[in-house]
Amino acid sequence: MDNYHLNPTSEGWELKKEGAERASKRGATKQELVSALSDYFDGKTASVKIHRADGSIEEERTYPRSADPSKSKG
């Protein structure tokens, strides 16, 4: 499973694969990228850590949802 991070930058937000030099996707707002995640990961298995503006992790999502190893509520 590939691991990605959605982080703030000085120019907006970016989705970047762990270990990659360049961003996979960029957007002006966090919501713009979050809305595009399911389409971007269609047919792929990946984990995305979504960060807050201060850089701390807000949540982690797994695509597809069926690949999520923790079947917990919340």
C-alpha positions as CSV (number, residue, x, y, z in Angstrom):
1,M,0.0,0.0,0.0
2,D,1.3,3.4,-0.9
3,N,1.4,6.2,1.7
4,Y,0.5,9.8,0.9
5,H,0.4,13.1,2.8
6,L,-1.9,16.0,2.1
7,N,0.0,19.0,3.4
8,P,-0.2,22.8,3.4
9,T,2.4,24.7,1.4
10,S,3.2,28.4,0.9
11,E,1.2,28.2,-2.4
12,G,-1.8,26.1,-1.2
13,W,-2.0,22.4,-0.6
14,E,-0.4,19.3,-2.1
15,L,-0.8,15.6,-2.1
16,K,2.6,13.9,-2.1
17,K,3.6,10.2,-2.0
18,E,6.0,9.4,0.8
19,G,9.6,9.6,-0.5
20,A,8.6,11.5,-3.7
21,E,10.3,14.7,-4.7
22,R,7.3,16.2,-6.5
23,A,3.7,16.5,-5.5
24,S,1.2,14.1,-7.1
25,K,-1.5,16.8,-7.0
26,R,-1.8,20.4,-6.0
27,G,-4.7,22.6,-5.1
28,A,-5.6,26.1,-3.9
29,T,-7.5,24.7,-0.9
30,K,-7.5,21.7,1.3
31,Q,-11.1,20.9,0.5
32,E,-10.4,20.9,-3.3
33,L,-7.9,18.1,-2.8
34,V,-9.9,16.2,-0.3
35,S,-12.9,16.2,-2.7
36,A,-10.6,14.7,-5.4
37,L,-9.1,11.9,-3.4
38,S,-11.6,9.1,-4.2
39,D,-11.3,9.8,-8.0
40,Y,-7.5,10.0,-7.8
41,F,-7.2,6.7,-5.9
42,D,-9.8,4.9,-8.0
43,G,-8.3,1.5,-8.7
44,K,-5.4,2.0,-6.4
45,T,-4.7,1.0,-2.8
46,A,-3.3,3.8,-0.7
47,S,-3.3,5.5,2.8
48,V,-3.6,9.3,3.0
49,K,-2.7,11.3,6.1
50,I,-4.6,14.6,6.0
51,H,-2.8,17.3,7.8
52,R,-4.1,20.5,9.4
53,A,-2.7,24.0,8.5
54,D,-0.3,23.7,11.4
55,G,1.1,20.5,10.0
56,S,-0.4,18.1,12.6
57,I,-2.3,15.1,11.4
58,E,-6.1,15.6,11.3
59,E,-7.1,12.2,10.0
60,E,-6.0,9.2,8.0
61,R,-8.0,7.7,5.1
62,T,-7.6,4.4,3.3
63,Y,-8.6,3.9,-0.4
64,P,-10.5,1.8,-1.1
65,R,-12.3,1.8,2.2
66,S,-12.4,-2.0,2.1
67,A,-8.6,-2.0,2.4
68,D,-8.7,-0.2,5.8
69,P,-7.0,-2.6,8.3
70,S,-8.8,-1.1,11.3
71,K,-12.5,-1.8,11.2
72,S,-13.3,0.4,14.1
73,K,-16.1,2.9,14.6
74,G,-15.2,6.6,14.4
